[in-house]
Amino acid sequence: ETQKKDPVPEKKHNSSFYIKEPNFKDCICSGFKKNNAFNVSKSSGLYYDNKEIEVVISKKAINQYNIYSITASGVNKTDSDTIIIKEPTILKINIEDSAGNKKCFVGSYIVNVTHHLPVVSLYVKHKEFFPSKGIYHGISKKDTATGKVITIGNSWKKKPIEAFAQFFFNHSLIDELTLDVKTYGGMTLGWKEKSLQLSARKEKYNRGKINVKLFENLAVNEFQHVVLRTSGNDQNKTRLLDKSISHVADDINLNTKASRSVILYVNGQYFGIHNLREKVNSDYFKYRYQWKNDEFIELQGSGYKNKNFKSVVDYAKKHFNDSDFVAKISETVDVDDFFNFHAIQTYISNPDCRGNIRFYKHQDNKWKWVVYDTDLSCGHNFIRRNFIKDKTFPGYRYWYNPGYSTDLLNSMLKNSELKEKFLVQYCYLLATYLKKENFEEKILSNRNIIEEELTTHFLRRNHLYRESISNYNKRVNGIIKYFSKRDPTIHSHLEKAFNVKNTQHIKISQNIADFKGIGIKHSNLSTNKINGLFF
């Protein structure tokens, strides 16, 4: 009856998206370890070496119970205490004890498959998550009459629903908890795959943190919010672009979002490779810097609604020719950080840096920026277009360079001393870290991490994007080719934007390459070699 009411699924989608699943109302899920009503012979886990496993459930103090096995193929209720599992499965046990209390217990069994990445497994109530009424349903289309984009579906509402999450890292179950899950992102919520935000909520589920060291290079073991990103606009291409660019941004001392490739399962269904990322909000600055809420400001977009930041922009517009301008603007803006941020954004030709950015200021420090979202970058259509000029001294306004996105940089560069500093700094970055070789190294290194998973990933959700290893490699090579084309054009774009000529090739190296001992007057960034053109 329920299936008749649901819409007919697209042929390219797995029909399991539309299977009804029973659940207890108002019942927060728990892991099997937290019950004293029954024993489970095998705990939740990754059973890669088993074609099948047998799980025996023995009752203790249970008045009534129901056992469900949930897989990509559907939901099965079993009357037996012995369950044979032959594929990735969620076991869900609804119980009612002698006092009439209802409880739900959930466990993930990843069987008869092999993954070389960490696994995040979610259990959700089917109707709340899957199409056509769940949060994972969303499309967009243009209104033929007005030309405006129309959004359809619950993914756009970003409404949180309850989920039970298990985190398998280093081949072991590290943590499990009930939390909120909601869709995350902008226009890509109309794409076939949606990014998801996981949020621990102490006030709702008695747990306020996910207790896992999620990121290898970040010394943090607990998080309230994390994001499972599909890589946005790169979701049907490489899943490498944003995280690889972030790794280059790390090289030049910019704030980024830590990342890790993981496998996502939802109700036993394989959702493929996702990029686990930090969420940039107040928590991000609190656990990274031990700041308190009332000690810092975090902004996005233009930032003009904040009087503090708007006053900085207004000051720069009016006073860039003052004799003390460089000293005063340097008191409020971390100039090196600001210039590095715009150097990498213009080098990769990221149109989304028009407003999809984050920046912040501690009350005792200066404004700094976060490399936030670069999935739209590295378009070959920008190779010939002078993106640097469009963002520094714009002659025209395009959709990607509205005034608020260029005002502060443009005003600062009207000062001759800062203009020279920016130009030298840019050339220094091009001679050190913003090079095709560095980006290629990061991309291929990240590709190697997910290499063994790719064939399985392409087949996710009934071969969702019809991907293959050959077209995947073409897309990876397409990104690398962007950098091959970018390096020969970048200095000519700087030349035209800044009205400078005549470059000199400078090459400096160290006899010991194990540390960074070389710097230049105009930058606080060190390196172990310089090889590039300077004006």
Stockholm file with secondary structure:
# STOCKHOLM 1.0

chainA/1-535         ETQKKDPVPEKKHNSSFYIKEPNFKDCICSGFKKNNAFNVSKSSGLYYDNKEIEVVISKKAINQYNIYSITASGVNKTDSDTIIIKEPTILKINIEDSAGNKKCFVGSYIVNVTHHLPVVSLYVKHKEFFPSKGIYHGISKKDTATGKVITIGNSWKKKPIEAFAQFFFNHSLIDELTLDVKTYGGMTLGWKEKSLQLSARKEKYNRGKINVKLFENLAVNEFQHVVLRTSGNDQNKTRLLDKSISHVADDINLNTKASRSVILYVNGQYFGIHNLREKVNSDYFKYRYQWKNDEFIELQGSGYKNKNFKSVVDYAKKHFNDSDFVAKISETVDVDDFFNFHAIQTYISNPDCRGNIRFYKHQDNKWKWVVYDTDLSCGHNFIRRNFIKDKTFPGYRYWYNPGYSTDLLNSMLKNSELKEKFLVQYCYLLATYLKKENFEEKILSNRNIIEEELTTHFLRRNHLYRESISNYNKRVNGIIKYFSKRDPTIHSHLEKAFNVKNTQHIKISQNIADFKGIGIKHSNLSTNKINGLFF
#=GR chainA/1-535 SS CHHHHSCCCCTTSCGGGGCCCCCCTTCCEEEGGGCSSEEESSCSEEETTCSCEEEEEEESSCSEEEEEEEETTEEEEECSSEEEECSSEEEEEEEECTTCCEEEEEEEEEESCCCSSCEEEEEECHHHHSTTTSTTCCEEEECTTTCCEEEESGGGGTCCEEEEEEEEETTEEEEEEEEEEEEECSGGGGSSSCEEEEECCHHHHSCCCBCSCCCTTSCCCCBSEEEEECCGGGTTTTSCHHHHHHHHHHHTTCBCCCEEEEEEEETTEEEEEEEEEECCSHHHHHHHHCCCGGGEEEEETTCTTSHHHHHHHHHHHHHTTSTTHHHHHHHHBCHHHHHHHHHHHHHTTCGGGGTCCEEEEETTSCBEEECCCCTTCCCGGGSSSCHHHHHHSCSSCCTTCCHHHHHHHHHHHTSHHHHHHHHHHHHHHHTTTSSHHHHHHHHHHHHHHHGGGHHHHHTHHHHTTCCCHHHHHHHHHHHHHHHHHHHHHHHHHHHHHHTCCCCEEEEEECSCCSSCCBCCTTCSCCBSEEEEEEC
#=GC SS_cons         CHHHHSCCCCTTSCGGGGCCCCCCTTCCEEEGGGCSSEEESSCSEEETTCSCEEEEEEESSCSEEEEEEEETTEEEEECSSEEEECSSEEEEEEEECTTCCEEEEEEEEEESCCCSSCEEEEEECHHHHSTTTSTTCCEEEECTTTCCEEEESGGGGTCCEEEEEEEEETTEEEEEEEEEEEEECSGGGGSSSCEEEEECCHHHHSCCCBCSCCCTTSCCCCBSEEEEECCGGGTTTTSCHHHHHHHHHHHTTCBCCCEEEEEEEETTEEEEEEEEEECCSHHHHHHHHCCCGGGEEEEETTCTTSHHHHHHHHHHHHHTTSTTHHHHHHHHBCHHHHHHHHHHHHHTTCGGGGTCCEEEEETTSCBEEECCCCTTCCCGGGSSSCHHHHHHSCSSCCTTCCHHHHHHHHHHHTSHHHHHHHHHHHHHHHTTTSSHHHHHHHHHHHHHHHGGGHHHHHTHHHHTTCCCHHHHHHHHHHHHHHHHHHHHHHHHHHHHHHTCCCCEEEEEECSCCSSCCBCCTTCSCCBSEEEEEEC
//
